[in-house]
Amino acid sequence: MKVQFKTNELKHFYVTPLDELKGKLPFQREVIKHYKKKVQLLIAADSIDELGYFKSLNFKKLKGKRKNEYSIRLNKQYRLIFTINKKDEKIIFNVLVVEEISKHNEK
């Protein structure tokens, strides 16, 4: 799948090697490390249904104000929030827009 990032900061965290991230970071390095791995998993997935096969991801469709968003677990405290846009109904091509790294049950 193709992945787009909502902010330059989220893209920066993904493309920059962990040891090259400088200054005060908004998340612990371990959270960013898990974020990088999970984005790679999203890219490698052939369909959104594959995410449900990994129980450790705790893949969920969100409700309420976030009803069009999904989340997967980064660790016990943080989730990766994203949206899914289908480009073609015949050939299901999902574009995942990584929205944010969020503390669980915050917001």
C-alpha positions in Angstrom: 0.0 0.0 0.0 1.0 3.6 -0.5 1.5 5.7 2.6 1.1 9.4 2.9 2.0 11.5 6.0 -0.3 14.2 7.2 2.5 16.3 8.6 6.2 16.8 7.7 7.1 15.9 11.3 5.5 12.4 10.9 7.3 11.9 7.6 10.6 13.1 9.2 10.3 10.5 12.0 9.8 7.8 9.4 12.5 8.7 6.8 15.2 9.9 9.3 17.4 7.1 10.9 16.7 6.9 14.6 20.3 7.9 15.6 20.1 11.0 13.4 17.0 12.5 15.2 18.3 15.4 17.1 17.0 17.7 19.9 14.1 17.2 22.2 11.6 14.8 20.6 7.9 14.8 21.3 8.0 11.0 21.8 10.5 8.6 23.3 12.9 7.0 20.9 11.4 3.6 21.5 7.9 4.9 20.4 9.5 6.3 17.2 11.2 3.0 16.6 7.9 1.2 16.9 6.3 3.8 14.6 8.9 3.2 11.9 8.2 -0.6 12.1 4.5 -0.2 11.9 4.6 2.2 8.9 6.8 -0.4 7.2 4.1 -3.0 8.0 1.4 -0.8 6.5 3.5 -0.4 3.3 4.1 -4.1 3.0 0.4 -5.1 3.5 -1.5 -6.0 0.3 -4.8 -5.1 1.8 -6.3 -3.5 4.9 -7.7 -6.9 5.9 -4.2 -8.2 6.5 -3.9 -5.9 9.5 -6.6 -7.8 11.3 -4.5 -11.0 11.1 -1.9 -9.6 13.5 -3.5 -9.7 17.0 -0.6 -7.7 18.4 -1.4 -4.7 16.3 -4.8 -4.4 18.0 -6.2 -3.0 14.7 -9.4 -1.0 15.3 -11.9 1.1 13.4 -12.4 4.1 15.7 -15.8 5.6 16.7 -17.3 9.0 17.6 -15.3 12.0 16.5 -12.7 9.6 14.9 -15.3 7.5 13.1 -13.4 7.5 9.7 -10.1 6.7 11.3 -8.3 3.5 12.3 -5.6 2.7 14.8 -2.9 0.2 15.5 -0.9 -0.3 18.6 2.7 1.1 18.9 3.0 0.1 22.5 0.7 -0.1 25.5 0.4 3.7 25.7 0.6 4.9 22.1 -1.4 4.3 19.0 -0.8 5.1 15.3 -3.9 6.8 14.0 -4.6 6.7 10.2 -7.3 7.0 7.5 -7.9 4.9 4.5 -8.7 6.2 1.0 -9.7 3.8 -1.7 -8.7 4.9 -5.1 -10.3 2.3 -7.3 -13.1 -0.1 -6.5 -12.0 -2.8 -9.0 -8.3 -2.7 -8.0 -8.4 -1.9 -4.4 -5.6 0.5 -3.9 -5.4 1.9 -0.4 -3.7 5.1 0.5 -3.1 5.3 4.2 -2.7 8.8 5.5 -0.8 8.6 8.8 -2.6 11.1 10.9 -0.8 11.1 14.2 0.9 9.3 17.1 -1.5 9.5 20.0 -1.7 8.5 23.6 -4.3 5.7 24.1 -7.7 7.0 25.0 -6.6 10.6 24.9 -8.8 13.1 22.9 
